[in-house]
Amino acid sequence: MANTSENTSDNAEKNSSARAKSARTRQQPKEQSPGPMQVLRGACAQLAELTGMETESVSSFERTEDGWTLNVEVLELARVPDTMSLLASYEVELDANGELSGYRRVRRYERGRSDRS
């Protein structure tokens, strides 16, 4: 009889433990992908860390099937006067989690110059 009582007690503890674990699993929020502002900030920080160049601005930002694509303007070479500084436009690719997966320089120009139309 004592053995049966112990088994019943063990089963009750196991069932209680399983219910508690199931409740914790349901309560945990699902992992969400980062929002646009998080992606922008993270991309600029990652690019600056990899290149050692200061981010000036983001000129384009687009969600793609695989993640995100951005065009980021960076200061490549500071000069005096500032209008003679060299800037560059980098195309930055990020995965769906906002992690940088690649970048390339697509344009280099002086700060005071505009594109020819």
VEXMAR-563347 format. One record per atom (N, C-alpha, C): residue number from 0; atom name; x, y, z; residue in one letter. Coordinates in steps of 0.1 Angstrom, whole numbers, always signed. Example, Ala and Ser with C-alpha at 12.3 -4.5 7.8 and 13.67 -1.06 7.14 Angstrom:
REM VEXMAR-563347
+-----+----+-------+-------+-------+----+
:   i : at :     x :     y :     z : aa :
+-----+----+-------+-------+-------+----+
:   0 :  N :  +132 :   -57 :   +78 :  a :
:   0 : CA :  +123 :   -45 :   +78 :  a :
:   0 :  C :  +132 :   -33 :   +78 :  a :
:   1 :  N :  +128 :   -22 :   +71 :  s :
:   1 : CA :  +137 :   -11 :   +71 :  s :
:   1 :  C :  +129 :    +0 :   +79 :  s :
+-----+----+-------+-------+-------+----+
***
This chain:
REM VEXMAR-563347
+-----+----+-------+-------+-------+----+
:   i : at :     x :     y :     z : aa :
+-----+----+-------+-------+-------+----+
:   0 :  N :    +8 :   -12 :    +0 :  m :
:   0 : CA :    +0 :    +0 :    +0 :  m :
:   0 :  C :    +9 :   +13 :    +0 :  m :
:   1 :  N :   +19 :   +13 :    +8 :  a :
:   1 : CA :   +28 :   +25 :    +9 :  a :
:   1 :  C :   +34 :   +27 :    -5 :  a :
:   2 :  N :   +37 :   +17 :   -12 :  n :
:   2 : CA :   +43 :   +19 :   -26 :  n :
:   2 :  C :   +33 :   +25 :   -35 :  n :
:   3 :  N :   +20 :   +22 :   -34 :  t :
:   3 : CA :   +10 :   +28 :   -43 :  t :
:   3 :  C :    +8 :   +42 :   -39 :  t :
:   4 :  N :    +9 :   +46 :   -27 :  s :
:   4 : CA :    +7 :   +60 :   -22 :  s :
:   4 :  C :   +19 :   +68 :   -27 :  s :
:   5 :  N :   +31 :   +62 :   -27 :  e :
:   5 : CA :   +43 :   +69 :   -32 :  e :
:   5 :  C :   +41 :   +72 :   -47 :  e :
:   6 :  N :   +37 :   +62 :   -55 :  n :
:   6 : CA :   +35 :   +63 :   -69 :  n :
:   6 :  C :   +25 :   +74 :   -73 :  n :
:   7 :  N :   +14 :   +74 :   -65 :  t :
:   7 : CA :    +4 :   +84 :   -67 :  t :
:   7 :  C :    +9 :   +98 :   -65 :  t :
:   8 :  N :   +17 :  +100 :   -54 :  s :
:   8 : CA :   +23 :  +112 :   -51 :  s :
:   8 :  C :   +33 :  +117 :   -62 :  s :
:   9 :  N :   +41 :  +107 :   -66 :  d :
:   9 : CA :   +51 :  +110 :   -77 :  d :
:   9 :  C :   +44 :  +114 :   -90 :  d :
:  10 :  N :   +33 :  +107 :   -94 :  n :
:  10 : CA :   +26 :  +111 :  -106 :  n :
:  10 :  C :   +20 :  +125 :  -105 :  n :
:  11 :  N :   +14 :  +128 :   -93 :  a :
:  11 : CA :    +8 :  +141 :   -91 :  a :
:  11 :  C :   +19 :  +152 :   -92 :  a :
:  12 :  N :   +31 :  +150 :   -87 :  e :
:  12 : CA :   +42 :  +160 :   -88 :  e :
:  12 :  C :   +46 :  +161 :  -103 :  e :
:  13 :  N :   +47 :  +150 :  -110 :  k :
:  13 : CA :   +51 :  +151 :  -124 :  k :
:  13 :  C :   +40 :  +158 :  -132 :  k :
:  14 :  N :   +27 :  +155 :  -130 :  n :
:  14 : CA :   +17 :  +162 :  -137 :  n :
:  14 :  C :   +17 :  +177 :  -134 :  n :
:  15 :  N :   +19 :  +181 :  -122 :  s :
:  15 : CA :   +19 :  +195 :  -118 :  s :
:  15 :  C :   +31 :  +202 :  -124 :  s :
:  16 :  N :   +42 :  +195 :  -125 :  s :
:  16 : CA :   +54 :  +201 :  -131 :  s :
:  16 :  C :   +52 :  +203 :  -146 :  s :
:  17 :  N :   +46 :  +193 :  -152 :  a :
:  17 : CA :   +43 :  +194 :  -167 :  a :
:  17 :  C :   +34 :  +205 :  -170 :  a :
:  18 :  N :   +23 :  +207 :  -161 :  r :
:  18 : CA :   +14 :  +218 :  -163 :  r :
:  18 :  C :   +21 :  +232 :  -162 :  r :
:  19 :  N :   +29 :  +233 :  -152 :  a :
:  19 : CA :   +36 :  +245 :  -150 :  a :
:  19 :  C :   +46 :  +249 :  -161 :  a :
:  20 :  N :   +53 :  +238 :  -167 :  k :
:  20 : CA :   +62 :  +240 :  -178 :  k :
:  20 :  C :   +54 :  +245 :  -190 :  k :
:  21 :  N :   +42 :  +238 :  -192 :  s :
:  21 : CA :   +34 :  +242 :  -204 :  s :
:  21 :  C :   +29 :  +256 :  -203 :  s :
:  22 :  N :   +25 :  +260 :  -191 :  a :
:  22 : CA :   +20 :  +274 :  -188 :  a :
:  22 :  C :   +31 :  +284 :  -191 :  a :
:  23 :  N :   +44 :  +281 :  -187 :  r :
:  23 : CA :   +55 :  +290 :  -189 :  r :
:  23 :  C :   +57 :  +291 :  -204 :  r :
:  24 :  N :   +57 :  +280 :  -212 :  t :
:  24 : CA :   +59 :  +281 :  -226 :  t :
:  24 :  C :   +49 :  +289 :  -233 :  t :
:  25 :  N :   +36 :  +288 :  -229 :  r :
:  25 : CA :   +25 :  +296 :  -235 :  r :
:  25 :  C :   +27 :  +311 :  -232 :  r :
:  26 :  N :   +32 :  +315 :  -220 :  q :
:  26 : CA :   +33 :  +328 :  -216 :  q :
:  26 :  C :   +45 :  +336 :  -222 :  q :
:  27 :  N :   +56 :  +328 :  -227 :  q :
:  27 : CA :   +67 :  +335 :  -232 :  q :
:  27 :  C :   +64 :  +341 :  -246 :  q :
:  28 :  N :   +67 :  +354 :  -248 :  p :
:  28 : CA :   +64 :  +360 :  -261 :  p :
:  28 :  C :   +72 :  +354 :  -272 :  p :
:  29 :  N :   +66 :  +354 :  -284 :  k :
:  29 : CA :   +73 :  +348 :  -295 :  k :
:  29 :  C :   +84 :  +358 :  -299 :  k :
:  30 :  N :   +95 :  +353 :  -304 :  e :
:  30 : CA :  +106 :  +362 :  -309 :  e :
:  30 :  C :  +101 :  +370 :  -321 :  e :
:  31 :  N :  +102 :  +383 :  -320 :  q :
:  31 : CA :   +97 :  +392 :  -331 :  q :
:  31 :  C :  +110 :  +397 :  -338 :  q :
:  32 :  N :  +108 :  +400 :  -351 :  s :
:  32 : CA :  +118 :  +406 :  -359 :  s :
:  32 :  C :  +119 :  +421 :  -355 :  s :
:  33 :  N :  +131 :  +427 :  -356 :  p :
:  33 : CA :  +133 :  +441 :  -352 :  p :
:  33 :  C :  +125 :  +450 :  -361 :  p :
:  34 :  N :  +121 :  +461 :  -355 :  g :
:  34 : CA :  +114 :  +472 :  -362 :  g :
:  34 :  C :  +123 :  +480 :  -371 :  g :
:  35 :  N :  +118 :  +489 :  -379 :  p :
:  35 : CA :  +126 :  +497 :  -388 :  p :
:  35 :  C :  +136 :  +506 :  -381 :  p :
:  36 :  N :  +133 :  +512 :  -370 :  m :
:  36 : CA :  +142 :  +520 :  -363 :  m :
:  36 :  C :  +154 :  +512 :  -356 :  m :
:  37 :  N :  +150 :  +500 :  -351 :  q :
:  37 : CA :  +161 :  +492 :  -346 :  q :
:  37 :  C :  +170 :  +487 :  -357 :  q :
:  38 :  N :  +165 :  +484 :  -369 :  v :
:  38 : CA :  +173 :  +480 :  -380 :  v :
:  38 :  C :  +182 :  +491 :  -385 :  v :
:  39 :  N :  +177 :  +504 :  -386 :  l :
:  39 : CA :  +185 :  +515 :  -390 :  l :
:  39 :  C :  +196 :  +518 :  -380 :  l :
:  40 :  N :  +193 :  +518 :  -367 :  r :
:  40 : CA :  +204 :  +521 :  -357 :  r :
:  40 :  C :  +214 :  +510 :  -357 :  r :
:  41 :  N :  +209 :  +497 :  -358 :  g :
:  41 : CA :  +219 :  +486 :  -358 :  g :
:  41 :  C :  +227 :  +486 :  -370 :  g :
:  42 :  N :  +222 :  +489 :  -382 :  a :
:  42 : CA :  +229 :  +488 :  -394 :  a :
:  42 :  C :  +240 :  +499 :  -394 :  a :
:  43 :  N :  +237 :  +511 :  -389 :  c :
:  43 : CA :  +247 :  +522 :  -389 :  c :
:  43 :  C :  +258 :  +518 :  -379 :  c :
:  44 :  N :  +254 :  +513 :  -367 :  a :
:  44 : CA :  +265 :  +509 :  -358 :  a :
:  44 :  C :  +274 :  +498 :  -363 :  a :
:  45 :  N :  +268 :  +488 :  -369 :  q :
:  45 : CA :  +276 :  +477 :  -375 :  q :
:  45 :  C :  +285 :  +481 :  -386 :  q :
:  46 :  N :  +280 :  +490 :  -395 :  l :
:  46 : CA :  +288 :  +495 :  -406 :  l :
:  46 :  C :  +300 :  +503 :  -400 :  l :
:  47 :  N :  +297 :  +512 :  -391 :  a :
:  47 : CA :  +307 :  +520 :  -385 :  a :
:  47 :  C :  +318 :  +512 :  -378 :  a :
:  48 :  N :  +314 :  +501 :  -371 :  e :
:  48 : CA :  +323 :  +492 :  -364 :  e :
:  48 :  C :  +332 :  +485 :  -375 :  e :
:  49 :  N :  +326 :  +481 :  -386 :  l :
:  49 : CA :  +334 :  +473 :  -396 :  l :
:  49 :  C :  +343 :  +482 :  -404 :  l :
:  50 :  N :  +339 :  +494 :  -407 :  t :
:  50 : CA :  +347 :  +503 :  -416 :  t :
:  50 :  C :  +355 :  +513 :  -409 :  t :
:  51 :  N :  +351 :  +516 :  -396 :  g :
:  51 : CA :  +358 :  +527 :  -389 :  g :
:  51 :  C :  +354 :  +541 :  -393 :  g :
:  52 :  N :  +344 :  +542 :  -401 :  m :
:  52 : CA :  +339 :  +555 :  -407 :  m :
:  52 :  C :  +326 :  +559 :  -400 :  m :
:  53 :  N :  +325 :  +572 :  -398 :  e :
:  53 : CA :  +313 :  +578 :  -392 :  e :
:  53 :  C :  +301 :  +578 :  -401 :  e :
:  54 :  N :  +290 :  +573 :  -397 :  t :
:  54 : CA :  +278 :  +574 :  -405 :  t :
:  54 :  C :  +272 :  +588 :  -405 :  t :
:  55 :  N :  +269 :  +593 :  -417 :  e :
:  55 : CA :  +263 :  +607 :  -418 :  e :
:  55 :  C :  +248 :  +606 :  -419 :  e :
:  56 :  N :  +243 :  +597 :  -427 :  s :
:  56 : CA :  +228 :  +596 :  -428 :  s :
:  56 :  C :  +225 :  +583 :  -436 :  s :
:  57 :  N :  +212 :  +580 :  -436 :  v :
:  57 : CA :  +206 :  +568 :  -444 :  v :
:  57 :  C :  +198 :  +575 :  -455 :  v :
:  58 :  N :  +202 :  +572 :  -467 :  s :
:  58 : CA :  +195 :  +579 :  -478 :  s :
:  58 :  C :  +184 :  +570 :  -484 :  s :
:  59 :  N :  +184 :  +557 :  -482 :  s :
:  59 : CA :  +173 :  +548 :  -486 :  s :
:  59 :  C :  +172 :  +536 :  -477 :  s :
:  60 :  N :  +160 :  +531 :  -476 :  f :
:  60 : CA :  +158 :  +520 :  -466 :  f :
:  60 :  C :  +146 :  +512 :  -472 :  f :
:  61 :  N :  +148 :  +499 :  -473 :  e :
:  61 : CA :  +138 :  +490 :  -479 :  e :
:  61 :  C :  +138 :  +476 :  -474 :  e :
:  62 :  N :  +126 :  +471 :  -471 :  r :
:  62 : CA :  +125 :  +457 :  -467 :  r :
:  62 :  C :  +125 :  +448 :  -479 :  r :
:  63 :  N :  +132 :  +437 :  -479 :  t :
:  63 : CA :  +133 :  +428 :  -490 :  t :
:  63 :  C :  +128 :  +414 :  -485 :  t :
:  64 :  N :  +128 :  +405 :  -495 :  e :
:  64 : CA :  +124 :  +391 :  -491 :  e :
:  64 :  C :  +133 :  +385 :  -481 :  e :
:  65 :  N :  +146 :  +388 :  -481 :  d :
:  65 : CA :  +156 :  +382 :  -473 :  d :
:  65 :  C :  +159 :  +391 :  -460 :  d :
:  66 :  N :  +154 :  +403 :  -460 :  g :
:  66 : CA :  +157 :  +412 :  -448 :  g :
:  66 :  C :  +155 :  +426 :  -452 :  g :
:  67 :  N :  +167 :  +434 :  -453 :  w :
:  67 : CA :  +166 :  +448 :  -455 :  w :
:  67 :  C :  +178 :  +452 :  -464 :  w :
:  68 :  N :  +176 :  +463 :  -471 :  t :
:  68 : CA :  +186 :  +469 :  -479 :  t :
:  68 :  C :  +186 :  +484 :  -476 :  t :
:  69 :  N :  +198 :  +490 :  -473 :  l :
:  69 : CA :  +199 :  +504 :  -470 :  l :
:  69 :  C :  +210 :  +510 :  -478 :  l :
:  70 :  N :  +209 :  +523 :  -481 :  n :
:  70 : CA :  +220 :  +531 :  -486 :  n :
:  70 :  C :  +224 :  +540 :  -475 :  n :
:  71 :  N :  +236 :  +539 :  -471 :  v :
:  71 : CA :  +241 :  +547 :  -459 :  v :
:  71 :  C :  +253 :  +556 :  -464 :  v :
:  72 :  N :  +252 :  +569 :  -460 :  e :
:  72 : CA :  +262 :  +579 :  -464 :  e :
:  72 :  C :  +272 :  +579 :  -452 :  e :
:  73 :  N :  +285 :  +578 :  -455 :  v :
:  73 : CA :  +295 :  +578 :  -445 :  v :
:  73 :  C :  +306 :  +589 :  -448 :  v :
:  74 :  N :  +312 :  +594 :  -438 :  l :
:  74 : CA :  +323 :  +603 :  -440 :  l :
:  74 :  C :  +336 :  +595 :  -442 :  l :
:  75 :  N :  +342 :  +595 :  -454 :  e :
:  75 : CA :  +354 :  +588 :  -457 :  e :
:  75 :  C :  +366 :  +595 :  -454 :  e :
:  76 :  N :  +366 :  +608 :  -457 :  l :
:  76 : CA :  +378 :  +616 :  -454 :  l :
:  76 :  C :  +374 :  +631 :  -451 :  l :
:  77 :  N :  +377 :  +635 :  -439 :  a :
:  77 : CA :  +374 :  +648 :  -434 :  a :
:  77 :  C :  +385 :  +658 :  -440 :  a :
:  78 :  N :  +380 :  +669 :  -445 :  r :
:  78 : CA :  +389 :  +679 :  -450 :  r :
:  78 :  C :  +385 :  +693 :  -446 :  r :
:  79 :  N :  +394 :  +703 :  -447 :  v :
:  79 : CA :  +390 :  +717 :  -444 :  v :
:  79 :  C :  +392 :  +724 :  -457 :  v :
:  80 :  N :  +382 :  +732 :  -461 :  p :
:  80 : CA :  +369 :  +733 :  -454 :  p :
:  80 :  C :  +360 :  +720 :  -456 :  p :
:  81 :  N :  +350 :  +719 :  -447 :  d :
:  81 : CA :  +341 :  +708 :  -447 :  d :
:  81 :  C :  +335 :  +704 :  -460 :  d :
:  82 :  N :  +333 :  +714 :  -469 :  t :
:  82 : CA :  +326 :  +712 :  -482 :  t :
:  82 :  C :  +335 :  +703 :  -491 :  t :
:  83 :  N :  +348 :  +702 :  -487 :  m :
:  83 : CA :  +357 :  +694 :  -495 :  m :
:  83 :  C :  +359 :  +680 :  -490 :  m :
:  84 :  N :  +352 :  +677 :  -479 :  s :
:  84 : CA :  +353 :  +663 :  -473 :  s :
:  84 :  C :  +347 :  +653 :  -483 :  s :
:  85 :  N :  +353 :  +641 :  -482 :  l :
:  85 : CA :  +348 :  +630 :  -491 :  l :
:  85 :  C :  +338 :  +622 :  -484 :  l :
:  86 :  N :  +327 :  +620 :  -490 :  l :
:  86 : CA :  +316 :  +611 :  -485 :  l :
:  86 :  C :  +315 :  +599 :  -494 :  l :
:  87 :  N :  +309 :  +589 :  -489 :  a :
:  87 : CA :  +306 :  +577 :  -498 :  a :
:  87 :  C :  +293 :  +572 :  -494 :  a :
:  88 :  N :  +287 :  +566 :  -504 :  s :
:  88 : CA :  +274 :  +559 :  -503 :  s :
:  88 :  C :  +276 :  +544 :  -503 :  s :
:  89 :  N :  +272 :  +537 :  -493 :  y :
:  89 : CA :  +273 :  +523 :  -492 :  y :
:  89 :  C :  +260 :  +516 :  -492 :  y :
:  90 :  N :  +259 :  +506 :  -500 :  e :
:  90 : CA :  +247 :  +497 :  -500 :  e :
:  90 :  C :  +249 :  +486 :  -490 :  e :
:  91 :  N :  +240 :  +486 :  -480 :  v :
:  91 : CA :  +242 :  +477 :  -469 :  v :
:  91 :  C :  +230 :  +466 :  -469 :  v :
:  92 :  N :  +233 :  +454 :  -468 :  e :
:  92 : CA :  +223 :  +443 :  -468 :  e :
:  92 :  C :  +223 :  +437 :  -454 :  e :
:  93 :  N :  +211 :  +435 :  -449 :  l :
:  93 : CA :  +208 :  +429 :  -436 :  l :
:  93 :  C :  +199 :  +418 :  -437 :  l :
:  94 :  N :  +201 :  +408 :  -428 :  d :
:  94 : CA :  +191 :  +397 :  -428 :  d :
:  94 :  C :  +179 :  +401 :  -421 :  d :
:  95 :  N :  +169 :  +392 :  -419 :  a :
:  95 : CA :  +156 :  +395 :  -413 :  a :
:  95 :  C :  +157 :  +399 :  -398 :  a :
:  96 :  N :  +168 :  +395 :  -392 :  n :
:  96 : CA :  +170 :  +399 :  -378 :  n :
:  96 :  C :  +178 :  +412 :  -376 :  n :
:  97 :  N :  +182 :  +418 :  -387 :  g :
:  97 : CA :  +189 :  +431 :  -387 :  g :
:  97 :  C :  +204 :  +429 :  -386 :  g :
:  98 :  N :  +209 :  +417 :  -388 :  e :
:  98 : CA :  +223 :  +415 :  -388 :  e :
:  98 :  C :  +229 :  +418 :  -401 :  e :
:  99 :  N :  +240 :  +425 :  -402 :  l :
:  99 : CA :  +246 :  +429 :  -414 :  l :
:  99 :  C :  +252 :  +417 :  -421 :  l :
: 100 :  N :  +248 :  +415 :  -434 :  s :
: 100 : CA :  +253 :  +403 :  -441 :  s :
: 100 :  C :  +262 :  +407 :  -453 :  s :
: 101 :  N :  +262 :  +420 :  -456 :  g :
: 101 : CA :  +272 :  +425 :  -467 :  g :
: 101 :  C :  +270 :  +440 :  -469 :  g :
: 102 :  N :  +281 :  +446 :  -475 :  y :
: 102 : CA :  +280 :  +460 :  -478 :  y :
: 102 :  C :  +290 :  +462 :  -490 :  y :
: 103 :  N :  +288 :  +473 :  -497 :  r :
: 103 : CA :  +297 :  +477 :  -508 :  r :
: 103 :  C :  +295 :  +492 :  -510 :  r :
: 104 :  N :  +307 :  +498 :  -514 :  r :
: 104 : CA :  +306 :  +512 :  -517 :  r :
: 104 :  C :  +301 :  +514 :  -531 :  r :
: 105 :  N :  +291 :  +522 :  -533 :  v :
: 105 : CA :  +285 :  +524 :  -547 :  v :
: 105 :  C :  +288 :  +538 :  -552 :  v :
: 106 :  N :  +293 :  +547 :  -544 :  r :
: 106 : CA :  +296 :  +560 :  -549 :  r :
: 106 :  C :  +305 :  +568 :  -539 :  r :
: 107 :  N :  +314 :  +576 :  -544 :  r :
: 107 : CA :  +322 :  +584 :  -536 :  r :
: 107 :  C :  +321 :  +599 :  -542 :  r :
: 108 :  N :  +320 :  +609 :  -533 :  y :
: 108 : CA :  +318 :  +622 :  -538 :  y :
: 108 :  C :  +322 :  +633 :  -527 :  y :
: 109 :  N :  +324 :  +645 :  -532 :  e :
: 109 : CA :  +327 :  +656 :  -523 :  e :
: 109 :  C :  +314 :  +661 :  -516 :  e :
: 110 :  N :  +315 :  +665 :  -504 :  r :
: 110 : CA :  +303 :  +669 :  -497 :  r :
: 110 :  C :  +295 :  +680 :  -504 :  r :
: 111 :  N :  +301 :  +689 :  -510 :  g :
: 111 : CA :  +294 :  +701 :  -516 :  g :
: 111 :  C :  +288 :  +698 :  -530 :  g :
: 112 :  N :  +291 :  +686 :  -536 :  r :
: 112 : CA :  +287 :  +683 :  -549 :  r :
: 112 :  C :  +274 :  +675 :  -550 :  r :
: 113 :  N :  +266 :  +678 :  -560 :  s :
: 113 : CA :  +254 :  +671 :  -562 :  s :
: 113 :  C :  +255 :  +663 :  -575 :  s :
: 114 :  N :  +246 :  +653 :  -576 :  d :
: 114 : CA :  +246 :  +644 :  -588 :  d :
: 114 :  C :  +242 :  +653 :  -600 :  d :
: 115 :  N :  +247 :  +649 :  -612 :  r :
: 115 : CA :  +243 :  +655 :  -624 :  r :
: 115 :  C :  +230 :  +649 :  -629 :  r :
: 116 :  N :  +221 :  +658 :  -633 :  s :
: 116 : CA :  +208 :  +653 :  -637 :  s :
: 116 :  C :  +207 :  +651 :  -652 :  s :
+-----+----+-------+-------+-------+----+
***
